[in-house]
Every structure is written in C-alpha cells, then in structure tokens.
Amino acid sequence: MNWILLVIAGLFEVAFASCLGKAKETTGIISTYWMLGFFVCLSVSMFLLYKVTQVLPIGTAYAVWTGIGAVGTVLVGIFVFKEPAGFWRLFFLMTLISSIIGLKFVSSH
C-alpha cells in the first residue's frame, strides 16, 4: 500500500510541476487558478511523501518520488508543452525509469 501511495505522491508532483508550466503560459485569473492548483497538488504530494516515509526508507522513497516526478514531468513537457523528444533525452529518461524500478526491487520494505 505504501508503494501505491508513493506513486500517487509522485503523480501529484507531476501535477504541481505541470501547473507551474501552465501558470507561466497564462495571465490574470487563469494564472491564479493554475497557481492554486500548484499549491493543492504540492500539499497532497508532500503529505503523501511524509506518510510513506514513516514506513519506507527515506532515501528510497525520496528517490522514487523525485524520479516519478521527473519522468512524468518530462513526458508532460513532451506531450503537452511540445518540448523536444530527442534520442538522448529519451535514452536518459529510460535510464531514470530503470533506476526507479531497481530501487523498488532492492528496497527492504
């Protein structure tokens, strides 16, 4: 269950980073709404990370959380914000995903 919560926390990290990207693209009240979304997603993500670190090793939990956030944010950047998806960017994205999976398998919990 803690690994599921950690994945959800990572997805909320992707959401708060994405909200920042959308806030940058907008102005006025729309930008304010995106910033509100940022703070809500940030709060949920941090709370869930806090909860899982009560059981999982903090180093592993934090690395997986940031990894999910990084991978997800890069994918959102590529598909939503039309950022480039060159060979090396995708190659290193795959190595990051492999590292996240590896940490899950070597974790003691």
C-alpha positions as CSV (number, residue, x, y, z in Angstrom):
1,M,0.0,0.0,0.0
2,N,2.9,2.4,0.8
3,W,4.3,1.9,-2.7
4,I,0.9,2.8,-4.2
5,L,0.8,6.0,-2.1
6,L,4.3,6.8,-3.2
7,V,3.3,6.5,-6.8
8,I,0.3,8.7,-6.2
9,A,2.6,11.2,-4.4
10,G,4.8,11.2,-7.5
11,L,1.9,11.8,-9.8
12,F,0.9,14.8,-7.7
13,E,4.4,16.0,-8.1
14,V,3.9,15.8,-11.9
15,A,0.7,17.7,-11.4
16,F,2.2,20.5,-9.4
17,A,5.1,20.9,-11.9
18,S,2.6,20.9,-14.8
19,C,0.5,23.6,-13.0
20,L,3.6,25.8,-12.9
21,G,4.1,25.3,-16.6
22,K,0.5,26.3,-17.3
23,A,0.7,29.3,-14.9
24,K,3.7,30.5,-16.9
25,E,1.7,30.4,-20.1
26,T,-1.3,32.2,-18.8
27,T,-2.2,35.6,-17.2
28,G,-4.7,37.1,-14.8
29,I,-7.2,35.0,-13.0
30,I,-6.4,31.9,-15.1
31,S,-2.8,32.0,-13.9
32,T,-4.0,32.4,-10.3
33,Y,-6.1,29.2,-10.8
34,W,-3.1,27.3,-12.0
35,M,-1.1,28.5,-9.0
36,L,-3.9,27.4,-6.7
37,G,-3.7,24.0,-8.4
38,F,0.1,24.1,-7.9
39,F,-0.3,24.6,-4.1
40,V,-3.0,22.0,-3.7
41,C,-1.0,19.4,-5.6
42,L,2.2,20.3,-3.8
43,S,0.4,19.9,-0.4
44,V,-1.1,16.5,-1.3
45,S,2.2,15.3,-2.8
46,M,4.2,16.3,0.3
47,F,1.7,14.9,2.7
48,L,1.7,11.5,0.9
49,L,5.5,11.5,0.8
50,Y,5.6,12.2,4.6
51,K,3.2,9.3,5.2
52,V,5.2,6.8,3.2
53,T,8.5,7.8,4.8
54,Q,7.0,6.5,8.1
55,V,7.4,3.0,6.7
56,L,9.7,3.1,3.6
57,P,13.4,4.2,3.9
58,I,13.5,7.9,3.3
59,G,16.3,7.7,0.7
60,T,14.5,5.2,-1.4
61,A,11.1,6.9,-1.0
62,Y,12.6,10.3,-1.9
63,A,14.5,9.0,-4.9
64,V,11.4,7.2,-6.3
65,W,9.2,10.2,-5.6
66,T,11.5,12.6,-7.5
67,G,12.1,10.0,-10.2
68,I,8.4,9.6,-10.8
69,G,8.1,13.4,-10.8
70,A,11.0,13.9,-13.2
71,V,9.8,11.2,-15.7
72,G,6.2,12.3,-15.6
73,T,7.1,16.0,-15.9
74,V,9.4,15.3,-18.9
75,L,6.5,13.3,-20.5
76,V,4.1,16.1,-19.9
77,G,6.6,18.5,-21.3
78,I,6.9,16.4,-24.5
79,F,3.2,15.8,-25.0
80,V,1.5,18.9,-23.6
81,F,4.1,21.6,-23.9
82,K,5.6,20.3,-27.1
83,E,9.2,20.1,-25.8
84,P,11.7,18.2,-27.9
85,A,12.0,14.4,-27.6
86,G,15.4,13.7,-29.0
87,F,17.3,10.4,-28.8
88,W,19.5,11.3,-25.8
89,R,16.6,12.8,-23.8
90,L,14.6,9.6,-24.2
91,F,17.7,7.5,-23.6
92,F,18.3,9.1,-20.2
93,L,14.6,9.1,-19.4
94,M,14.7,5.3,-19.9
95,T,17.8,5.0,-17.6
96,L,15.9,7.0,-15.0
97,I,12.9,4.7,-15.2
98,S,15.2,1.7,-14.9
99,S,16.8,3.2,-11.8
100,I,13.4,3.8,-10.2
101,I,12.4,0.2,-10.8
102,G,15.7,-1.0,-9.5
103,L,15.3,0.9,-6.2
104,K,11.9,-0.6,-5.7
105,F,13.3,-4.1,-6.1
106,V,16.3,-3.6,-3.8
107,S,14.2,-1.8,-1.1
108,S,13.9,-3.8,2.2
109,H,10.2,-2.9,2.5
